[in-house]
Amino acid sequence: MQVRIIDDLLHPGEAKRAEEVLNACVHCGFCTATCPTYLQAGNELDSPRGRIYLIKEMLETGEASPVTRTHLDRCLTCLSCETTCPSGVEYHKLVSVGRATSEKLAPRGPLQKGLRFILRSLMVTPGLFRGLIAMGRPFAPLLPDALRRVYFPPRAKLNPSAKTIPLAAISSEAGSGRGKVLLVRGCVQPVLRPETDAAFVRILNALGVPVEESTAAQCCGAASFHTSGEDQARSLARKQVDFWWKRLSDEPIRAIVSTASGCGVHLKDYATVLADDPDYCHKAEQIASLIRDPVEILEEAFAEQSLHIPGKARQSDFVFHCPCTLQHGQGLTGRVERLLTKLGFALPAIEDAHLCCGSAGTYSVLQPAMSRDLRAEKLQRLEASSPATILTANIGCQLHLQGGTETPVRHWLEVVADLVEEGSENKSGR
């Protein structure tokens, strides 16, 4: 594709990335077969190929309309197209440039700007979000069932041993001398589903892997990056990088982990987020190389241990929803499923498992109609086997799916934590 981006429209680094992506696309159309929004609407402009054409036209003319912005907004950024693309087109790099540029050339109205500002503020201000939830809790019985299931579920009983602990409290043999795991707490999950991080800590404690809560900025910046707040997202990324860079100079770090795959994929992309910042691009690359999903850590940890998993761990009443951010964004398709299978879970195959559930961070708020349609289709497939529990790996998917079903939706780490602790007790008792 011959590309002529007009001068001074983009930062030189952005222009280079956009041109590389545009040149890589051969318009084969394979992406349309796995794009959720195209499959729903049947509109070429709601496919990756159509959006690439829109972005190319915008970058070559310096003009954009609300129509351009609308079709870019409808993109879930699920990255199923990247998994499908035979040419290796890094679509996410182009769509981020396209969205930021359309914001400048076709500014939003006050209402849309205000909504995005409110969403960003809630994400980056944990105290504010926590306070709103606390204020709303007394009124939970008055809410519709769907909202109550999402925001005010029965409070889980957290294991009192589920605490991050300092390295000195663990024996010198623990973790094979590979350093600590730094746990990124995030913004929404500690308030709405604190049992997820607690479960991960319980597993690592049982396996003897030292873990510590990261005290850097608690929001990775993903929500800001996808709601017209790119500058704020970069500021949050710099704060995280500064903190972790200092920690690297103090002691070995085995990995930096978020139990939310949506945060994880954004953290792994810090090298792109800060690519045009000469003071941070190198540091961001180094930090991004340390980001791991929980399944990557647990695969290693289980390989280092010899735990007896009790026979009753064989479960057939679970089904697993693999988030787009795990399978497409991080390229970890099937990894959680294989680990769960080794632990005795019999998981049914899911039809069209590669398609998005419609959560996509703030997408469910900004594009509610499309989001609900995608959720309905996903739940129909997930509940085809009549599971007692739906498991997933991302807080966004967990909340979104729970809003559409009475079947409990849990993070997969919660059920693994129970098995590992029991297996650890059996091992020590033998």
C-alpha positions in Angstrom: 0.0 0.0 0.0 1.6 3.3 -1.1 1.3 5.8 1.7 1.8 9.6 1.7 1.2 10.9 5.2 1.0 14.6 5.2 3.8 16.5 6.9 3.6 17.6 10.6 0.4 15.7 11.3 2.1 13.0 13.4 5.1 12.7 15.6 7.9 11.2 13.4 7.8 8.0 15.5 4.1 7.7 15.1 4.3 8.4 11.4 6.9 5.7 11.0 4.8 3.1 12.9 1.7 4.0 11.0 3.4 3.7 7.6 4.9 0.3 8.6 1.5 -1.0 9.5 -0.2 0.4 6.4 2.5 -1.0 4.2 2.2 -4.5 5.8 -1.6 -4.8 5.0 -2.3 -6.6 1.7 -6.2 -6.2 2.0 -6.7 -10.0 1.9 -9.8 -9.8 4.1 -8.9 -12.7 6.5 -9.4 -10.3 9.4 -13.1 -9.8 8.5 -13.8 -13.5 9.3 -12.8 -13.0 13.0 -13.7 -9.4 13.7 -16.6 -9.4 16.2 -18.0 -6.0 15.1 -17.9 -6.8 11.4 -19.7 -10.1 12.1 -22.4 -8.3 14.0 -22.9 -5.3 11.7 -21.7 -6.6 8.3 -20.3 -3.1 7.6 -16.9 -3.1 5.9 -16.0 0.1 7.9 -16.5 -1.9 11.1 -13.8 -4.3 10.1 -10.1 -4.0 10.5 -9.6 -3.6 6.8 -12.2 -0.9 6.6 -10.8 1.0 9.5 -7.3 0.8 8.0 -8.7 2.5 4.9 -10.3 5.2 7.0 -7.1 5.8 8.9 -5.0 5.9 5.7 -7.4 8.4 4.1 -7.3 10.6 7.3 -3.5 10.6 7.4 -3.1 11.4 3.8 -5.7 14.2 3.7 -5.5 15.6 7.2 -9.3 15.5 7.4 -11.6 13.4 9.5 -15.3 13.4 10.3 -17.5 12.1 13.1 -18.1 9.0 10.8 -14.4 8.2 10.9 -14.3 8.5 14.7 -17.5 6.5 15.1 -16.1 3.5 13.3 -12.8 3.7 15.2 -14.7 3.9 18.4 -16.6 0.7 17.6 -13.4 -1.2 17.4 -13.1 -3.4 20.5 -9.3 -3.6 20.1 -9.7 -7.3 20.8 -6.8 -8.0 18.4 -8.5 -11.1 17.0 -7.5 -9.7 13.6 -3.8 -9.7 14.6 -4.1 -13.4 15.4 -5.7 -14.1 12.1 -3.7 -11.9 9.8 -1.2 -13.9 7.7 0.9 -10.8 7.0 1.5 -10.0 10.7 -0.1 -6.6 10.6 0.2 -4.9 14.0 -3.2 -3.3 13.8 -3.2 -2.1 17.4 -0.3 0.3 16.7 -2.2 1.9 13.8 -5.6 2.1 15.5 -4.1 4.0 18.5 -2.5 6.5 16.1 -5.8 6.7 14.2 -7.9 7.4 17.3 -5.6 10.0 18.7 -5.5 11.8 15.3 -9.3 11.7 14.8 -9.7 13.3 18.2 -7.7 16.3 16.9 -9.3 16.5 13.5 -12.9 15.8 14.5 -13.2 16.8 18.2 -15.9 15.3 20.3 -18.7 17.2 21.8 -18.8 18.2 25.5 -21.0 15.3 26.5 -18.7 12.6 25.0 -15.6 14.3 26.4 -17.2 14.6 29.8 -18.1 10.9 29.9 -14.6 9.8 29.0 -13.2 12.2 31.5 -15.4 10.7 34.3 -14.4 7.1 33.3 -10.7 8.0 33.4 -11.0 9.8 36.7 -12.7 6.8 38.3 -9.9 4.5 37.0 -6.9 6.5 38.1 -8.4 7.5 41.5 -8.9 4.3 43.5 -10.0 6.2 46.6 -12.8 7.9 44.6 -14.0 4.6 43.1 -13.8 2.8 46.5 -15.7 5.7 48.1 -18.5 5.5 45.6 -18.9 1.8 46.0 -18.9 2.2 49.8 -21.6 4.9 49.5 -23.7 2.7 47.3 -23.5 -0.5 49.3 -26.4 0.3 51.7 -28.6 0.7 48.6 -27.6 -2.5 46.9 -30.8 -4.4 47.7 -32.7 -1.7 45.7 -30.6 -2.2 42.5 -31.6 -4.4 39.6 -30.2 -7.9 39.9 -27.6 -7.4 37.1 -26.0 -4.4 38.7 -26.1 -6.0 42.2 -24.3 -9.1 40.8 -21.6 -7.0 39.3 -21.0 -4.3 41.9 -22.2 -5.8 45.2 -21.8 -9.5 45.1 -21.8 -11.5 48.4 -18.4 -10.6 50.0 -16.0 -13.5 49.6 -14.2 -14.8 52.7 -10.6 -14.0 52.2 -8.0 -16.4 53.6 -6.2 -14.7 56.4 -2.9 -16.0 55.1 -3.5 -14.2 51.8 -1.1 -11.4 52.4 1.9 -10.1 50.5 4.9 -10.8 52.7 8.4 -9.4 52.7 11.3 -11.4 51.3 12.9 -11.8 54.8 9.9 -13.7 56.0 10.5 -16.5 53.4 13.2 -19.1 53.7 16.3 -18.6 51.6 15.4 -21.7 49.4 12.1 -20.2 48.4 11.7 -19.1 44.8 15.0 -20.8 43.7 16.8 -17.5 44.2 15.1 -16.0 41.2 13.8 -12.9 43.0 10.4 -11.5 43.9 7.2 -11.4 42.0 5.9 -7.8 42.1 2.1 -7.8 42.1 0.4 -4.9 40.4 -2.9 -4.3 42.2 -4.7 -2.3 39.6 -7.6 0.1 40.0 -11.0 -1.6 39.9 -10.2 -5.2 40.9 -9.0 -4.5 44.5 -12.4 -2.8 45.1 -14.8 -5.1 43.4 -13.0 -8.5 43.4 -10.1 -8.4 46.0 -10.3 -12.2 46.2 -8.4 -12.5 42.9 -5.1 -11.0 44.0 -5.5 -12.7 47.3 -5.8 -16.0 45.5 -2.7 -15.4 43.5 -0.7 -14.6 46.6 -2.1 -17.7 48.3 -0.8 -19.8 45.4 2.6 -18.2 45.4 2.9 -18.6 49.2 2.1 -22.3 49.0 4.7 -22.7 46.2 7.3 -20.8 48.1 7.6 -17.9 45.6 8.3 -14.5 47.3 5.7 -11.9 46.3 5.3 -8.3 47.1 2.6 -5.7 46.3 3.9 -3.0 44.0 3.4 0.4 45.5 3.7 2.3 42.3 0.7 4.0 40.6 -2.1 1.5 40.9 -3.5 2.1 37.4 -1.5 0.9 34.4 -3.0 3.6 32.1 -5.0 1.3 29.8 -8.3 3.0 30.5 -6.9 6.4 29.9 -5.2 5.2 26.7 -8.5 4.0 25.3 -10.6 7.0 26.4 -8.9 9.9 24.7 -6.4 10.3 27.6 -3.1 9.3 25.9 -1.1 11.9 27.7 -2.4 10.8 31.1 -1.7 7.2 30.1 1.9 8.0 29.3 2.3 9.9 32.6 1.0 6.8 34.5 3.4 4.6 32.5 6.4 6.8 33.4 5.5 6.7 37.0 5.3 2.9 36.9 8.6 2.6 35.0 10.4 5.0 37.4 9.3 2.9 40.4 10.2 -0.5 38.8 13.5 0.8 37.4 14.7 1.7 40.8 13.6 -1.6 42.2 15.6 -3.4 39.5 18.7 -1.7 40.7 18.0 -2.7 44.4 17.3 -6.4 44.0 16.5 -9.2 41.5 12.9 -9.1 40.2 11.5 -12.4 38.9 8.5 -10.8 37.2 6.0 -8.0 37.3 2.5 -9.5 37.3 -1.1 -8.2 37.0 -3.8 -10.8 37.6 -6.0 -8.8 35.1 -5.0 -9.8 31.6 -6.3 -6.5 30.3 -3.8 -4.6 32.4 -1.1 -7.2 31.6 -1.4 -6.7 27.8 -1.1 -2.9 28.2 1.9 -3.2 30.6 3.6 -5.5 28.0 3.0 -2.7 25.4 4.8 0.0 27.4 7.6 0.0 24.9 5.1 1.2 22.3 3.3 3.6 24.6 6.6 5.4 25.5 8.4 4.7 22.2 8.6 8.4 21.3 10.0 9.5 24.7 13.8 9.4 24.5 14.1 9.4 28.3 11.9 6.4 28.8 11.8 4.3 25.6 14.8 2.1 26.7 13.6 1.7 30.2 10.1 0.9 29.0 11.5 -1.9 26.8 13.4 -3.4 29.8 10.4 -3.2 32.1 8.0 -4.6 29.5 10.3 -7.7 29.2 9.6 -8.4 32.9 5.8 -8.3 32.6 4.2 -11.8 33.0 0.7 -13.2 33.2 0.0 -15.3 36.2 -0.2 -18.5 34.0 3.4 -17.9 32.9 4.6 -17.7 36.5 2.5 -20.7 37.7 3.7 -22.9 34.8 7.3 -22.3 36.0 6.4 -22.6 39.6 4.5 -25.9 39.2 7.4 -27.3 37.2 9.7 -26.5 40.1 7.4 -28.1 42.7 6.1 -31.6 43.4 2.6 -31.1 44.8 0.1 -33.8 45.3 -3.2 -32.5 44.0 -6.1 -34.3 45.7 -8.3 -36.6 43.6 -11.4 -34.5 44.3 -9.8 -31.8 42.2 -11.2 -33.5 39.2 -13.9 -31.0 38.2 -16.3 -31.1 35.3 -18.7 -28.3 36.2 -16.5 -25.4 35.1 -16.1 -23.7 31.7 -13.3 -21.2 30.8 -13.7 -18.0 28.9 -10.3 -16.9 27.6 -10.2 -13.1 27.4 -9.1 -11.4 24.1 -6.3 -9.7 26.1 -4.9 -13.1 27.0 -5.3 -15.1 23.8 -4.8 -12.3 21.2 -3.1 -9.5 23.1 -0.5 -11.6 24.9 -0.5 -14.6 22.6 -1.2 -17.1 25.5 -4.1 -19.0 23.8 -4.7 -22.3 25.6 -2.2 -21.9 28.3 -4.6 -21.5 31.2 -6.7 -24.3 29.9 -3.7 -26.7 29.7 -2.7 -25.8 33.3 -6.2 -26.3 34.6 -6.4 -29.7 32.8 -3.2 -30.8 34.4 -4.8 -29.9 37.8 -7.7 -32.1 37.0 -10.3 -29.8 35.5 -12.3 -31.2 32.6 -13.1 -28.1 30.5 -15.4 -28.3 27.5 -14.5 -26.8 24.2 -16.2 -23.4 23.5 -17.6 -22.6 20.1 -16.0 -19.4 18.6 -13.8 -19.1 21.7 -11.7 -16.5 19.8 -14.6 -13.9 19.7 -14.8 -11.1 22.2 -17.4 -11.1 25.0 -18.0 -7.3 24.5 -16.4 -6.1 27.7 -13.2 -4.5 26.3 -12.5 -2.2 29.2 -14.8 0.9 29.0 -16.3 -0.3 25.7 -19.3 -1.8 27.6 -20.1 1.7 28.8 -19.3 3.6 25.6 -20.8 1.1 23.1 -23.5 -0.6 25.2 -25.7 -2.0 22.4 -22.9 -3.8 20.6 -21.4 -4.9 23.9 -24.7 -6.5 25.1 -25.1 -8.3 21.8 -21.6 -9.8 22.0 -22.2 -10.8 25.6 -25.4 -12.6 24.8 -23.7 -14.6 22.1 -20.7 -15.4 24.3 -22.9 -16.5 27.3 -24.9 -18.7 25.0 -21.8 -20.6 24.0 -20.3 -20.6 27.5 -23.5 -22.0 29.1 -24.1 -24.6 26.5 -22.6 -27.2 28.8 -24.7 -26.0 31.8 -21.6 -25.2 34.0 -21.9 -24.4 37.6 -19.2 -21.7 37.3 -17.7 -19.7 34.5 -14.0 -19.0 34.9 -12.0 -16.2 33.2 -8.8 -14.3 33.5 -9.7 -10.6 33.4 -11.7 -8.4 35.7 -13.4 -6.6 32.8 -14.7 -9.9 31.3 -15.7 -11.2 34.7 -17.9 -8.2 35.6 -19.4 -7.9 32.1 -20.3 -11.5 31.9 -21.7 -11.5 35.4 -24.0 -8.7 34.5 -25.7 -11.0 32.0 -26.0 -14.3 33.9 -26.8 -15.7 37.3 -24.1 -18.3 36.9 -21.2 -17.3 39.1 -18.2 -15.9 37.2 -14.9 -16.2 38.9 -11.2 -15.7 38.2 -9.5 -19.0 37.5 -6.9 -18.3 40.2 -9.5 -18.6 42.9 -10.2 -22.2 42.3 -6.6 -23.1 41.8 -5.7 -21.4 45.1 -7.9 -23.8 47.0 -6.4 -26.9 45.2 -2.8 -25.8 45.7 -3.2 -25.1 49.4 -4.8 -28.4 49.9 -2.1 -30.1 47.9 0.6 -28.3 49.8 -1.0 -29.5 53.1 -1.2 -33.1 51.9 2.5 -32.9 50.8 3.6 -31.6 54.2 1.5 -34.2 56.0 3.0 -37.2 54.3 
